[in-house]
Structure formats: structure tokens, C-alpha cells
Amino acid sequence: MWTYVSLGNALYGLKDVAKARAVFEQALKIDPTNYEAKLMLEKLAK
């Protein structure tokens, strides 16, 4: 699971928000309790 969150963070760092959001959403499909993925999606929503 950490691989999706790490990839999402890397994409976010590269300012590729659309791909980062998709990766964090995929992480939540796999593990709906993933706190970091939820947190980053909330951050992207702002």
C-alpha cells in the first residue's frame, strides 16, 4: 500500500495533481482506511 501513497506524493511534488489524485483514489479502493491517502485527497480538494 505504501507504494501508492509514495507514488502519489511524488506526483504531487511534481505538480501533477490529476495523476496524484487518481493514485490516492486507487489507494483508497485497495484500503479504505488508509489515513495518508485520505489526508492527501483532502489537501488536493482545497
Buried (B, 14 or more C-beta within 10 A) or exposed (E): EEEBBEBBBEBBEEEBEEBBBEBBBEBBEEEEEBEBBBEBBEEBEE
